[in-house]
Amino acid sequence: MQPIAEPERRFVVDVMLGKMAKWLRALGFDTCNIHLTRPAQLEFYLARRFCVVTRNRRWGNYPGVLCIAANDPMQQLQEVVSQVSITADEVRFLKRCTLCNDLLEELPHEHAFGLVPDYVFETQSTFFQCPGCRRIYWPGSHPERMLKRLNDTLGWVL
């Protein structure tokens, strides 16, 4: 069985859009969240084929920069998905750490002992860990609620 390919789209999201950046990561997209202050930063990321996303109208005239208008993170995500034509087929839900952007690695069940609450260890069979920040993820009600919110917002069925 072949591994699922990582989405090719990569984003650089201005620091003012941090919550929306987490949603892009939850969808599986490589997403840096930085403070865009200089034209040289835009040129650096655009040359490396990142989609630059901001609300700062100062950068809105640069080719390749997506300047969005919405205030709400889910509306921002909806705007990005629409503007760059992301499809549900590109999504790799919860394959990246929503905090530090690293790809998650499967954590053997026995290695999760003592690192997650006892009830979670006893009731969950699958765990993933971020190699960067070491945060541990598992299926449960939170991902289900996230999926529902994404599906409701974007009109997808993931």
C-alpha positions in Angstrom: 0.0 0.0 0.0 1.4 3.4 -1.0 1.5 6.2 1.6 -0.9 9.1 1.0 0.8 11.9 -0.8 1.3 15.2 1.1 -0.7 18.1 -0.5 1.5 20.2 -2.7 0.0 23.5 -1.7 2.1 25.4 0.8 1.0 28.6 2.7 2.6 31.5 4.5 0.0 33.1 6.6 0.4 36.5 8.2 0.5 36.3 12.0 -2.8 38.1 12.3 -4.5 35.0 10.8 -3.2 32.5 13.3 -6.5 30.7 13.9 -7.1 30.3 10.2 -3.5 29.0 9.8 -4.3 26.2 12.4 -7.3 25.2 10.2 -5.1 25.0 7.1 -2.7 22.8 9.1 -5.7 20.6 10.3 -6.5 20.2 6.6 -3.0 18.9 6.1 -1.4 21.9 4.3 2.2 23.0 5.1 1.4 26.4 6.7 3.9 28.8 8.2 2.5 31.5 10.4 4.8 34.6 10.4 4.8 38.3 10.8 5.1 39.7 7.3 6.8 43.1 7.6 9.0 43.5 4.5 8.6 43.0 0.8 11.7 40.8 0.8 9.8 38.3 2.9 7.0 38.2 0.3 9.5 37.7 -2.5 11.3 34.9 -0.6 8.1 32.9 -0.1 6.6 33.6 -3.4 9.8 32.5 -5.2 9.5 29.2 -3.3 5.9 28.8 -4.5 4.1 29.4 -1.3 0.7 31.0 -1.3 1.0 34.1 0.8 -2.2 35.0 2.8 -2.7 38.2 4.7 -5.3 40.8 5.7 -2.8 43.6 5.4 -3.9 45.7 2.4 -0.3 46.9 2.1 0.6 43.6 0.5 -2.6 43.2 -1.5 -1.1 44.5 -4.7 1.7 42.0 -4.9 1.2 39.3 -7.5 0.6 35.9 -5.7 -0.5 37.5 -2.4 -4.0 36.7 -1.3 -5.4 39.5 0.7 -8.6 38.3 2.4 -11.3 40.4 4.0 -13.1 38.2 6.5 -12.7 38.6 10.3 -14.0 35.2 11.4 -11.4 32.4 11.1 -13.9 30.0 9.4 -14.9 32.7 6.9 -11.2 33.4 6.3 -10.7 29.7 5.6 -13.7 29.6 3.3 -12.3 32.6 1.4 -8.8 31.0 1.0 -10.4 27.6 -0.1 -12.5 29.5 -2.6 -9.8 31.8 -3.9 -7.1 29.1 -4.4 -9.6 26.4 -5.4 -8.8 23.8 -2.8 -10.8 20.6 -3.2 -11.8 18.0 -0.6 -9.5 15.5 -2.5 -6.4 17.5 -1.5 -7.2 17.4 2.3 -5.2 15.2 4.6 -7.1 15.8 7.8 -5.0 15.9 11.0 -1.8 14.7 9.4 0.1 17.8 10.7 0.6 19.3 14.1 -1.8 22.2 14.4 0.8 24.0 16.7 4.1 23.6 14.9 3.2 22.3 11.4 5.3 19.1 11.5 3.9 16.0 9.9 2.6 13.6 12.6 4.1 10.2 13.2 2.2 7.1 14.4 3.0 6.4 18.1 2.8 2.8 19.2 0.1 2.3 21.7 2.4 1.1 24.5 4.6 4.2 24.0 1.6 6.4 24.9 1.4 5.0 28.4 2.0 7.7 31.0 1.9 10.4 28.3 -1.9 10.6 27.9 -4.6 10.4 30.5 -5.3 6.9 31.7 -8.8 6.8 30.4 -7.6 7.9 26.9 -4.9 5.2 27.0 -7.5 2.5 27.9 -10.1 3.6 25.4 -8.1 4.7 22.3 -6.0 2.3 20.1 -4.4 4.9 17.8 -2.0 7.7 18.7 0.1 10.1 16.8 2.9 12.3 17.9 4.5 15.5 16.6 8.2 14.9 16.2 8.8 18.6 16.8 6.8 19.7 19.9 6.1 16.1 21.0 2.3 16.8 21.3 0.2 13.6 21.2 -3.0 13.3 19.2 -5.7 10.6 19.2 -9.1 10.2 17.6 -12.0 11.2 19.7 -14.8 13.7 20.0 -12.6 16.8 19.2 -11.6 15.7 15.7 -15.3 14.7 15.0 -16.4 18.2 16.0 -13.6 19.7 13.9 -14.8 17.7 10.9 -18.4 18.7 11.3 -17.4 22.4 11.5 -15.2 22.0 8.4 -17.9 20.2 6.5 -20.6 22.7 7.5 -18.3 25.7 6.6 -16.9 24.4 3.3 -19.8 22.2 2.1 -17.6 19.1 2.0 -17.9 15.6 3.3 -14.5 14.5 4.6 
